[in-house]
Amino acid sequence: MMMTTRLRSRWLGMAAAVACALWSLSLVDSASGVAGFSDVGSDQYYTEAVQWMVDRGITVGVSPGCFAPEAPVTRGQAAAFIWRMEGEPRPASPHGFGDVVEPWQHDAVSWMSQAGITTGTSPTTYEPSRAVTRGELAVLIWRLAGEPRARAHPFVDVVAPWQQDAVSWMSRRGITTGTSPTTFSPERTVTRGQLATFFHRYKGAPSVNVDTDH
């Protein structure tokens, strides 16, 4: 299991790096990238969010010069991003998930478990290498916020009962506008660009100076 987890994590990282390299080759002028990332254009919906994440030290990308905005986010990566966004708080004790093996994930998952942000996928597993869905990420952000209540969301696609309050709150707060005016697509994989956007909006969409000078 540990070897499978490590290999899956490395495979996702390699796939993101290859995608970034191909994107970079398609650009006429890689200096037009934002925050040092050649694959983040200055006119994308996630542009300011990625700049904000860099400014806050939440991300350094998947490799030098690459953010891979269309790459999937794993549950381990999501934990690390949330933990960094909140200032890397020290956990009181280790988590109890036997499948979390990467050193850079331990403190993040431990803190999230103790704070009640995650209960894992079972009492002993977190599945850090599995891609996180939009519904799952909504719940993580909602729990981070203290599980606030909100009027029902406007989405007509099937949102699981345990995700309803989270998606409603995300919608009413303007953290998500869905994948269309009537759909949230809770089972769709979260991309790195989407995650950056959700986090930036969660923090109130603070203004940034977009850096295209790299």
Accessible surface in RSA format (square Angstrom, percent):
REM  Atomic radii and reference values for relative SASA: ProtOr
REM  Chains: A
REM  Algorithm: Lee & Richards
REM  Probe-radius: 1.40
REM  Slices: 20
REM RES _ NUM      All-atoms   Total-Side   Main-Chain    Non-polar    All polar
REM                ABS   REL    ABS   REL    ABS   REL    ABS   REL    ABS   REL
RES MET A   1   163.80  84.8 119.92  79.4  43.87 104.5 108.39  92.2  55.40  73.4
RES MET A   2   112.79  58.4 110.69  73.3   2.10   5.0  79.81  67.9  32.98  43.7
RES MET A   3   121.89  63.1 118.36  78.3   3.53   8.4 111.39  94.7  10.50  13.9
RES THR A   4    66.03  47.0  63.58  64.5   2.45   5.8  34.70  46.6  31.34  47.4
RES THR A   5     7.63   5.4   7.63   7.7   0.00   0.0   1.46   2.0   6.18   9.3
RES ARG A   6    72.76  30.5  72.76  37.1   0.00   0.0  11.76  16.1  60.99  37.0
RES LEU A   7    99.52  55.4  96.31  68.9   3.21   8.1  96.44  67.7   3.07   8.3
RES ARG A   8   107.27  45.0 101.35  51.7   5.92  14.1  35.93  49.1  71.34  43.2
RES SER A   9    28.60  24.2  21.78  29.1   6.82  15.7   3.31   7.1  25.28  35.4
RES ARG A  10   132.28  55.5 124.48  63.5   7.80  18.6  56.71  77.5  75.58  45.8
RES TRP A  11   160.86  64.6 158.48  76.7   2.38   5.6 131.09  69.9  29.77  48.3
RES LEU A  12    28.04  15.6  23.35  16.7   4.69  11.8  23.58  16.6   4.46  12.0
RES GLY A  13    31.73  39.1   0.00   N/A  31.73  39.1  28.67  78.7   3.06   6.9
RES MET A  14   130.85  67.8 125.94  83.4   4.91  11.7 104.57  88.9  26.28  34.8
RES ALA A  15    42.04  38.7  28.62  44.2  13.42  30.5  37.08  52.2   4.97  13.2
RES ALA A  16     7.57   7.0   4.95   7.6   2.62   6.0   7.03   9.9   0.53   1.4
RES ALA A  17    35.57  32.7  31.06  47.9   4.52  10.3  31.47  44.3   4.10  10.9
RES VAL A  18    88.53  58.3  85.87  77.7   2.65   6.4  88.45  76.9   0.07   0.2
RES ALA A  19    54.50  50.1  45.11  69.6   9.39  21.4  49.49  69.7   5.01  13.3
RES CYS A  20     1.89   1.4   0.00   0.0   1.89   4.4   1.83   4.6   0.05   0.1
RES ALA A  21    51.51  47.4  46.32  71.5   5.19  11.8  51.00  71.8   0.51   1.3
RES LEU A  22   115.92  64.6 108.85  77.9   7.07  17.8 109.15  76.7   6.77  18.2
RES TRP A  23   120.03  48.2 115.06  55.7   4.97  11.7 118.47  63.2   1.56   2.5
RES SER A  24    30.59  25.9  23.32  31.1   7.27  16.8  21.59  46.0   9.00  12.6
RES LEU A  25   148.35  82.6 118.89  85.1  29.45  74.0 122.65  86.1  25.70  69.1
RES SER A  26    80.33  67.9  44.29  59.1  36.04  83.0  49.76 106.0  30.57  42.8
RES LEU A  27    51.79  28.8  33.89  24.2  17.90  45.0  35.33  24.8  16.46  44.3
RES VAL A  28   158.87 104.5 121.85 110.3  37.03  89.2 128.25 111.4  30.62  83.1
RES ASP A  29    82.21  57.6  76.12  75.8   6.08  14.4  28.78  67.7  53.43  53.3
RES SER A  30    66.13  55.9  54.99  73.4  11.15  25.7  18.61  39.6  47.52  66.6
RES ALA A  31    48.06  44.2  40.85  63.0   7.21  16.4  45.82  64.5   2.25   5.9
RES SER A  32    56.10  47.4  47.88  63.9   8.22  18.9  41.69  88.8  14.42  20.2
RES GLY A  33     4.09   5.0   0.00   N/A   4.09   5.0   3.08   8.5   1.01   2.3
RES VAL A  34     0.00   0.0   0.00   0.0   0.00   0.0   0.00   0.0   0.00   0.0
RES ALA A  35    10.85  10.0   0.00   0.0  10.85  24.7   1.40   2.0   9.46  25.0
RES GLY A  36    25.59  31.6   0.00   N/A  25.59  31.6  12.01  33.0  13.58  30.4
RES PHE A  37    10.35   5.2  10.05   6.2   0.30   0.8  10.29   6.2   0.06   0.2
RES SER A  38    18.12  15.3  14.72  19.6   3.40   7.8  12.23  26.0   5.89   8.3
RES ASP A  39     3.15   2.2   2.35   2.3   0.79   1.9   1.86   4.4   1.29   1.3
RES VAL A  40     0.01   0.0   0.00   0.0   0.01   0.0   0.01   0.0   0.00   0.0
RES GLY A  41    21.57  26.6   0.00   N/A  21.57  26.6  20.48  56.2   1.09   2.4
RES SER A  42    70.10  59.2  47.17  62.9  22.93  52.8  14.53  30.9  55.57  77.9
RES ASP A  43   123.14  86.3  88.47  88.1  34.67  82.0  43.17 101.6  79.96  79.7
RES GLN A  44    73.34  41.0  60.31  44.1  13.02  31.0   5.24  11.2  68.09  51.6
RES TYR A  45   126.98  59.3  90.77  51.6  36.20  94.2  96.95  72.9  30.02  37.0
RES TYR A  46     9.26   4.3   9.26   5.3   0.00   0.0   1.63   1.2   7.63   9.4
RES THR A  47     5.25   3.7   5.23   5.3   0.02   0.0   5.23   7.0   0.02   0.0
RES GLU A  48    88.68  50.9  87.57  66.3   1.11   2.6  21.46  41.5  67.22  54.9
RES ALA A  49     2.53   2.3   1.67   2.6   0.86   1.9   1.67   2.4   0.86   2.3
RES VAL A  50     0.00   0.0   0.00   0.0   0.00   0.0   0.00   0.0   0.00   0.0
RES GLN A  51     7.24   4.0   7.24   5.3   0.00   0.0   0.00   0.0   7.24   5.5
RES TRP A  52    10.69   4.3  10.69   5.2   0.00   0.0   6.99   3.7   3.70   6.0
RES MET A  53     0.08   0.0   0.08   0.0   0.00   0.0   0.08   0.1   0.00   0.0
RES VAL A  54    46.37  30.5  35.34  32.0  11.04  26.6  35.34  30.7  11.04  29.9
RES ASP A  55    91.04  63.8  52.51  52.3  38.53  91.1  30.16  71.0  60.87  60.7
RES ARG A  56   110.44  46.4  83.99  42.8  26.45  63.0  38.91  53.2  71.53  43.4
RES GLY A  57    48.36  59.6   0.00   N/A  48.36  59.6  30.64  84.1  17.73  39.7
RES ILE A  58     0.22   0.1   0.17   0.1   0.04   0.1   0.22   0.2   0.00   0.0
RES THR A  59     5.24   3.7   1.71   1.7   3.53   8.4   1.07   1.4   4.17   6.3
RES VAL A  60   129.59  85.3 111.15 100.6  18.44  44.4 116.24 101.0  13.35  36.2
RES GLY A  61    17.32  21.4   0.00   N/A  17.32  21.4   0.00   0.0  17.32  38.8
RES VAL A  62    45.59  30.0  11.69  10.6  33.90  81.7  18.53  16.1  27.06  73.4
RES SER A  63    36.45  30.8  26.87  35.9   9.58  22.1  29.73  63.3   6.71   9.4
RES PRO A  64   136.32  99.4 107.68  98.2  28.64 104.1 118.40  97.8  17.92 111.3
RES GLY A  65    29.62  36.5   0.00   N/A  29.62  36.5  18.79  51.6  10.83  24.3
RES CYS A  66    12.57   9.5  12.57  14.0   0.00   0.0   0.00   0.0  12.57  13.6
RES PHE A  67     1.04   0.5   1.04   0.6   0.00   0.0   1.04   0.6   0.00   0.0
RES ALA A  68     4.72   4.3   0.63   1.0   4.10   9.3   4.72   6.6   0.00   0.0
RES PRO A  69     8.85   6.5   8.77   8.0   0.08   0.3   8.77   7.2   0.08   0.5
RES GLU A  70   121.07  69.5 104.45  79.0  16.62  39.6  63.54 122.9  57.52  47.0
RES ALA A  71    11.57  10.6   4.13   6.4   7.45  16.9   9.57  13.5   2.00   5.3
RES PRO A  72    52.21  38.1  46.16  42.1   6.05  22.0  46.70  38.6   5.51  34.2
RES VAL A  73     0.00   0.0   0.00   0.0   0.00   0.0   0.00   0.0   0.00   0.0
RES THR A  74     5.54   3.9   5.54   5.6   0.00   0.0   2.71   3.6   2.84   4.3
RES ARG A  75    13.48   5.7  13.48   6.9   0.00   0.0   0.13   0.2  13.36   8.1
RES GLY A  76     0.00   0.0   0.00   N/A   0.00   0.0   0.00   0.0   0.00   0.0
RES GLN A  77    41.55  23.2  40.59  29.7   0.96   2.3   8.43  17.9  33.12  25.1
RES ALA A  78     0.00   0.0   0.00   0.0   0.00   0.0   0.00   0.0   0.00   0.0
RES ALA A  79     0.00   0.0   0.00   0.0   0.00   0.0   0.00   0.0   0.00   0.0
RES ALA A  80     2.27   2.1   2.27   3.5   0.00   0.0   2.27   3.2   0.00   0.0
RES PHE A  81    10.08   5.0  10.08   6.2   0.00   0.0  10.08   6.1   0.00   0.0
RES ILE A  82     0.00   0.0   0.00   0.0   0.00   0.0   0.00   0.0   0.00   0.0
RES TRP A  83    33.06  13.3  33.06  16.0   0.00   0.0  33.06  17.6   0.00   0.0
RES ARG A  84    70.10  29.4  62.13  31.7   7.97  19.0   6.31   8.6  63.79  38.7
RES MET A  85     1.45   0.8   0.00   0.0   1.45   3.5   0.00   0.0   1.45   1.9
RES GLU A  86    56.65  32.5  29.97  22.7  26.68  63.5   6.97  13.5  49.69  40.6
RES GLY A  87    58.27  71.9   0.00   N/A  58.27  71.9  33.19  91.1  25.08  56.2
RES GLU A  88    87.76  50.4  77.17  58.4  10.59  25.2  15.69  30.4  72.06  58.8
RES PRO A  89    38.33  27.9  28.10  25.6  10.23  37.2  38.33  31.6   0.00   0.0
RES ARG A  90   204.11  85.7 179.24  91.4  24.87  59.2  70.68  96.6 133.43  80.9
RES PRO A  91    28.90  21.1  10.30   9.4  18.60  67.6  11.38   9.4  17.51 108.8
RES ALA A  92   101.43  93.3  58.25  89.9  43.18  98.2  68.89  97.0  32.54  86.2
RES SER A  93    58.07  49.1  51.51  68.7   6.55  15.1  37.76  80.4  20.30  28.4
RES PRO A  94   120.61  87.9  99.06  90.3  21.55  78.3 103.14  85.2  17.47 108.6
RES HIS A  95    29.39  16.1  10.71   7.4  18.68  47.8  13.39  13.8  16.00  18.6
RES GLY A  96    58.57  72.2   0.00   N/A  58.57  72.2  38.21 104.9  20.36  45.6
RES PHE A  97    15.58   7.8   9.23   5.7   6.35  16.5  10.10   6.1   5.49  15.7
RES GLY A  98    51.09  63.0   0.00   N/A  51.09  63.0  43.04 118.1   8.05  18.0
RES ASP A  99    11.08   7.8   9.72   9.7   1.36   3.2   5.76  13.6   5.31   5.3
RES VAL A 100     6.00   3.9   0.00   0.0   6.00  14.4   0.00   0.0   6.00  16.3
RES VAL A 101    14.32   9.4   5.12   4.6   9.20  22.2   8.05   7.0   6.28  17.0
RES GLU A 102    21.84  12.5  21.84  16.5   0.00   0.0   3.17   6.1  18.67  15.2
RES PRO A 103   102.74  74.9  87.27  79.6  15.47  56.2  88.40  73.0  14.34  89.1
RES TRP A 104   106.00  42.5  88.26  42.7  17.74  41.6  86.68  46.2  19.32  31.3
RES GLN A 105     4.31   2.4   4.31   3.2   0.00   0.0   0.00   0.0   4.31   3.3
RES HIS A 106    66.86  36.5  66.74  46.4   0.12   0.3  49.51  51.0  17.36  20.2
RES ASP A 107    53.35  37.4  52.68  52.4   0.66   1.6   6.23  14.7  47.12  47.0
RES ALA A 108     0.00   0.0   0.00   0.0   0.00   0.0   0.00   0.0   0.00   0.0
RES VAL A 109     0.08   0.1   0.00   0.0   0.08   0.2   0.08   0.1   0.00   0.0
RES SER A 110     3.60   3.0   3.60   4.8   0.00   0.0   0.24   0.5   3.35   4.7
RES TRP A 111    36.48  14.6  36.48  17.7   0.00   0.0  22.70  12.1  13.79  22.4
RES MET A 112     0.08   0.0   0.08   0.1   0.00   0.0   0.00   0.0   0.08   0.1
RES SER A 113    37.21  31.4  24.33  32.5  12.88  29.7   0.24   0.5  36.98  51.8
RES GLN A 114    78.34  43.8  39.22  28.7  39.13  93.2  43.41  92.4  34.93  26.5
RES ALA A 115    59.02  54.3  18.96  29.3  40.05  91.1  32.35  45.6  26.66  70.6
RES GLY A 116    39.40  48.6   0.00   N/A  39.40  48.6  28.85  79.2  10.55  23.6
RES ILE A 117     4.66   2.7   4.66   3.5   0.00   0.0   4.66   3.4   0.00   0.0
RES THR A 118     5.90   4.2   3.54   3.6   2.36   5.6   0.10   0.1   5.80   8.8
RES THR A 119    98.71  70.2  81.83  83.0  16.88  40.2  68.60  92.1  30.11  45.5
RES GLY A 120    17.36  21.4   0.00   N/A  17.36  21.4   0.00   0.0  17.36  38.9
RES THR A 121    54.35  38.7  16.76  17.0  37.59  89.6  24.44  32.8  29.91  45.2
RES SER A 122    40.43  34.2  31.13  41.5   9.30  21.4  37.85  80.6   2.58   3.6
RES PRO A 123   124.83  91.0 100.64  91.7  24.19  87.9 109.80  90.7  15.03  93.4
RES THR A 124    84.41  60.0  83.24  84.4   1.16   2.8  62.44  83.9  21.97  33.2
RES THR A 125    43.94  31.3  43.94  44.5   0.00   0.0  39.37  52.9   4.57   6.9
RES TYR A 126     0.56   0.3   0.56   0.3   0.00   0.0   0.37   0.3   0.19   0.2
RES GLU A 127    63.30  36.3  58.66  44.4   4.64  11.0  22.53  43.6  40.77  33.3
RES PRO A 128     2.85   2.1   2.26   2.1   0.59   2.1   2.29   1.9   0.56   3.5
RES SER A 129     5.45   4.6   2.38   3.2   3.07   7.1   2.01   4.3   3.44   4.8
RES ARG A 130    73.68  30.9  69.96  35.7   3.72   8.9  50.50  69.0  23.19  14.1
RES ALA A 131    28.61  26.3  21.91  33.8   6.71  15.3  21.91  30.9   6.71  17.8
RES VAL A 132     0.00   0.0   0.00   0.0   0.00   0.0   0.00   0.0   0.00   0.0
RES THR A 133    18.27  13.0  18.27  18.5   0.00   0.0  17.24  23.2   1.03   1.6
RES ARG A 134     7.91   3.3   7.86   4.0   0.05   0.1   0.00   0.0   7.91   4.8
RES GLY A 135     0.00   0.0   0.00   N/A   0.00   0.0   0.00   0.0   0.00   0.0
RES GLU A 136    24.45  14.0  22.98  17.4   1.47   3.5   7.53  14.6  16.92  13.8
RES LEU A 137     0.01   0.0   0.01   0.0   0.00   0.0   0.01   0.0   0.00   0.0
RES ALA A 138     0.17   0.2   0.00   0.0   0.17   0.4   0.00   0.0   0.17   0.4
RES VAL A 139     2.17   1.4   2.17   2.0   0.00   0.0   2.17   1.9   0.00   0.0
RES LEU A 140     8.69   4.8   8.69   6.2   0.00   0.0   8.69   6.1   0.00   0.0
RES ILE A 141     0.00   0.0   0.00   0.0   0.00   0.0   0.00   0.0   0.00   0.0
RES TRP A 142    26.46  10.6  26.46  12.8   0.00   0.0  26.46  14.1   0.00   0.0
RES ARG A 143    61.57  25.9  49.09  25.0  12.48  29.7   1.31   1.8  60.27  36.5
RES LEU A 144    31.12  17.3   8.90   6.4  22.22  55.9  10.13   7.1  20.99  56.5
RES ALA A 145    38.56  35.5   6.43   9.9  32.13  73.1  12.10  17.0  26.46  70.1
RES GLY A 146    58.30  71.9   0.00   N/A  58.30  71.9  33.18  91.1  25.12  56.3
RES GLU A 147    85.89  49.3  74.26  56.2  11.63  27.7  15.27  29.5  70.62  57.7
RES PRO A 148    41.13  30.0  31.57  28.8   9.55  34.7  41.10  33.9   0.02   0.1
RES ARG A 149   194.12  81.5 167.69  85.5  26.43  62.9  64.76  88.5 129.36  78.4
RES ALA A 150    39.70  36.5   5.38   8.3  34.32  78.1  17.86  25.2  21.84  57.8
RES ARG A 151   171.56  72.0 159.05  81.1  12.51  29.8  81.92 112.0  89.65  54.3
RES ALA A 152    75.43  69.4  62.82  97.0  12.61  28.7  65.86  92.7   9.57  25.3
RES HIS A 153    25.84  14.1  11.58   8.0  14.26  36.5  10.62  10.9  15.22  17.7
RES PRO A 154    66.39  48.4  45.90  41.8  20.49  74.5  58.02  47.9   8.37  52.0
RES PHE A 155    14.41   7.2   3.10   1.9  11.31  29.4   3.10   1.9  11.31  32.4
RES VAL A 156   119.51  78.6  86.96  78.7  32.55  78.4  93.47  81.2  26.04  70.6
RES ASP A 157    40.04  28.1  25.95  25.8  14.10  33.3  31.78  74.8   8.27   8.2
RES VAL A 158   134.76  88.7 119.14 107.9  15.62  37.6 124.56 108.2  10.20  27.7
RES VAL A 159     7.53   5.0   0.07   0.1   7.47  18.0   0.07   0.1   7.47  20.2
RES ALA A 160    25.51  23.5  19.91  30.7   5.60  12.7  23.25  32.7   2.26   6.0
RES PRO A 161   122.28  89.1 104.92  95.6  17.36  63.1 107.90  89.1  14.38  89.4
RES TRP A 162   138.15  55.4 118.81  57.5  19.34  45.4 112.45  60.0  25.70  41.7
RES GLN A 163     2.82   1.6   2.82   2.1   0.00   0.0   0.00   0.0   2.82   2.1
RES GLN A 164    67.39  37.7  67.28  49.2   0.11   0.3  29.78  63.4  37.61  28.5
RES ASP A 165    61.12  42.8  58.87  58.6   2.25   5.3   7.02  16.5  54.10  54.0
RES ALA A 166     0.01   0.0   0.00   0.0   0.01   0.0   0.00   0.0   0.01   0.0
RES VAL A 167     0.00   0.0   0.00   0.0   0.00   0.0   0.00   0.0   0.00   0.0
RES SER A 168     6.36   5.4   6.36   8.5   0.00   0.0   1.41   3.0   4.95   6.9
RES TRP A 169    11.41   4.6  11.41   5.5   0.00   0.0   6.09   3.2   5.33   8.6
RES MET A 170     0.10   0.1   0.10   0.1   0.00   0.0   0.10   0.1   0.00   0.0
RES SER A 171    21.41  18.1   9.06  12.1  12.35  28.5   0.00   0.0  21.41  30.0
RES ARG A 172   101.08  42.4  66.22  33.8  34.86  83.0  25.10  34.3  75.98  46.0
RES ARG A 173   113.94  47.8  86.22  44.0  27.71  66.0  42.63  58.3  71.30  43.2
RES GLY A 174    39.53  48.7   0.00   N/A  39.53  48.7  28.20  77.4  11.32  25.4
RES ILE A 175     0.17   0.1   0.17   0.1   0.00   0.0   0.17   0.1   0.00   0.0
RES THR A 176     3.79   2.7   1.36   1.4   2.43   5.8   0.00   0.0   3.79   5.7
RES THR A 177    98.62  70.1  82.00  83.1  16.62  39.6  67.11  90.1  31.51  47.6
RES GLY A 178    17.77  21.9   0.00   N/A  17.77  21.9   0.00   0.0  17.77  39.8
RES THR A 179    51.61  36.7  13.34  13.5  38.28  91.2  19.69  26.5  31.92  48.3
RES SER A 180    40.84  34.5  31.83  42.5   9.01  20.8  38.41  81.8   2.43   3.4
RES PRO A 181   116.94  85.2 100.33  91.5  16.61  60.4 108.47  89.6   8.47  52.6
RES THR A 182    68.48  48.7  68.48  69.4   0.00   0.0  48.94  65.7  19.54  29.5
RES THR A 183    40.27  28.6  40.27  40.8   0.00   0.0  35.34  47.5   4.93   7.5
RES PHE A 184     0.00   0.0   0.00   0.0   0.00   0.0   0.00   0.0   0.00   0.0
RES SER A 185    19.20  16.2  11.79  15.7   7.41  17.1  12.15  25.9   7.05   9.9
RES PRO A 186     7.00   5.1   7.00   6.4   0.00   0.0   7.00   5.8   0.00   0.0
RES GLU A 187   128.00  73.5 110.47  83.6  17.53  41.7  62.91 121.7  65.09  53.1
RES ARG A 188   133.56  56.1 123.16  62.8  10.40  24.8  45.85  62.7  87.71  53.2
RES THR A 189    51.74  36.8  46.69  47.3   5.05  12.0  19.30  25.9  32.44  49.0
RES VAL A 190     0.00   0.0   0.00   0.0   0.00   0.0   0.00   0.0   0.00   0.0
RES THR A 191    22.89  16.3  22.89  23.2   0.00   0.0  22.42  30.1   0.47   0.7
RES ARG A 192    10.04   4.2   9.86   5.0   0.18   0.4   2.58   3.5   7.47   4.5
RES GLY A 193     0.00   0.0   0.00   N/A   0.00   0.0   0.00   0.0   0.00   0.0
RES GLN A 194    34.48  19.3  33.30  24.3   1.18   2.8   8.04  17.1  26.45  20.1
RES LEU A 195     0.92   0.5   0.92   0.7   0.00   0.0   0.92   0.6   0.00   0.0
RES ALA A 196     0.00   0.0   0.00   0.0   0.00   0.0   0.00   0.0   0.00   0.0
RES THR A 197     8.17   5.8   8.17   8.3   0.00   0.0   8.17  11.0   0.00   0.0
RES PHE A 198     8.09   4.0   8.09   5.0   0.00   0.0   8.09   4.9   0.00   0.0
RES PHE A 199     0.00   0.0   0.00   0.0   0.00   0.0   0.00   0.0   0.00   0.0
RES HIS A 200    12.50   6.8  12.50   8.7   0.00   0.0   4.47   4.6   8.03   9.3
RES ARG A 201    75.61  31.7  68.63  35.0   6.97  16.6  15.73  21.5  59.88  36.3
RES TYR A 202    31.31  14.6  24.15  13.7   7.15  18.6   7.93   6.0  23.38  28.8
RES LYS A 203    75.69  36.9  49.12  30.1  26.57  63.3  24.92  22.4  50.77  54.1
RES GLY A 204    56.67  69.9   0.00   N/A  56.67  69.9  32.26  88.5  24.41  54.7
RES ALA A 205    53.32  49.0  36.83  56.8  16.49  37.5  36.83  51.9  16.49  43.7
RES PRO A 206    47.92  34.9  37.02  33.7  10.90  39.6  47.73  39.4   0.19   1.2
RES SER A 207   109.88  92.9  80.99 108.1  28.89  66.6  49.10 104.6  60.78  85.2
RES VAL A 208    30.68  20.2   3.81   3.4  26.87  64.7  12.31  10.7  18.38  49.8
RES ASN A 209   138.25  95.3 125.26 121.0  12.99  31.3  35.93  86.5 102.32  98.9
RES VAL A 210    57.24  37.7  29.47  26.7  27.77  66.9  29.51  25.6  27.73  75.2
RES ASP A 211    45.20  31.7  40.01  39.8   5.18  12.3  20.03  47.1  25.16  25.1
RES THR A 212    54.44  38.7  43.27  43.9  11.18  26.6  15.12  20.3  39.32  59.4
RES ASP A 213   135.89  95.2 102.03 101.6  33.86  80.1  35.01  82.4 100.88 100.6
RES HIS A 214   120.61  65.9  81.70  56.8  38.92  99.6  88.33  91.0  32.28  37.6
END  Absolute sums over single chains surface
CHAIN  1 A    10312.6       7869.0       2443.6       6103.1       4209.5
END  Absolute sums over all chains
TOTAL         10312.6       7869.0       2443.6       6103.1       4209.5
